[in-house]
């Protein structure tokens, strides 16, 4: 029994450490809201390396879906099932860890990590 408890504790500790090292961990279960003069997108990243969301602009709205990964340069890359018009596929950008409530700028966009699924 003692070995089982120690084994479970070791597993939890290693899981917590790997989760703490995941620069994407704060995104899981939350929403990236990206705004520009062209429109707004709400995207949800998942631990299984998938994402989904919606984008809206004056031209209408579309669903977003695809996978994400980091490339060999450390850039964050999104590969869309159907890329939005004018977006390269995959779309790779620099990335850093963020906390819920953080806002930052990238190119002409203001990005916020909002709590929950929005």
N, C-alpha and C positions, 0 to 999 in steps of 0.2 A: 504494500500500500504506500509506504514511504517513497519508494522508487517511482511509483505512478505520480504522486504529488510533485516530487522534484522534477520529473520529466515534463509534466504539464507546466510547471513554473518556468522551466527553461524554454519551452516552446513559446509561451506567452512573452517572455523577455526577448527572445530573438525576433518574434513577430513585431513587437513594439519598436525594436531597434531598426528593423528594415523599413517599417512604416515611417519612422522619424527621418530616415534618410531619403525618403521619397519627396522630391521637390513639388510633386503634384498632389500630395496628400490633402492639403487644405482645400483643394478644388472639389474633391469627391463629395457629392451630396449638396454642393453649392452651385452658384450660377456666375459665369463670367458674362457681364453686360458690357458690350462694346458699342460705343456711339461715335458717329461722325456726322458731317453735314449730309452725307449720302444716305444714312439710315442707322438702324440699330439691330444688334444681334444678341440673343440670349443663348448661351452654350453651356452644356453640362458634360464634364469630363468624368470618366469612370475608371476605376482601378484596373479593369480588364482591357485597357487601352482602346476603348471606343468613346465616341462622343455623339451627342445629338443636340438639336436646338432649332431655333427659328431665326430668320433674318427678315427684316422688313425695310422697304425703301419706297420712294415715290413710284417705282416701277412695279410694286407689289410685294408679296411675301413668299418665302420658300422655306421648306424644311431642310435642315442640315443634318448630315449623318456621315460617319466615317470612322477612321482609326487615327490614333496618335502614337508618336514614338519620338525619341531623341536620336538625331543622326550622329555620325562619328565626330562632328564638330561641336557637339553639345547643343545644337539648335533644336527647338521644339517644332516638330513637323506634323501637320495635319494632312491626311489624305482623305479627300471628300469622295463619297460615293458618286455624287453629282456636284461638281464645284459651282459656286456662285459665279455669275458672269464676271469675267475679268480677273478671276482669282487663279493663280498658278496652282497646279496639283502635282506633287504635294506643295503645300505652303509652309515654308520653314522660316522661323524667326528666332532671335535670341530669347532666352527665358531665364527667369529667376523665381525663386519661391515667393509666394505672397500669402498674407493672412486675410481672413474674412474682414471686409471693411476697407482694405487697401484699394487705392486708385492710382493709376499710372497712365502715361501717354506712350503711344507707339505709332509712329508715322503721323497720320492725321486723325487718329482715334483716341478717345478717352476710354479707358478700360477700368471696370470696377469688379471686385470679387464680392458678390452679394450673398448673404446667408440663405440657405435653402434653395429649393427648385423654384425658379420664377420664370 
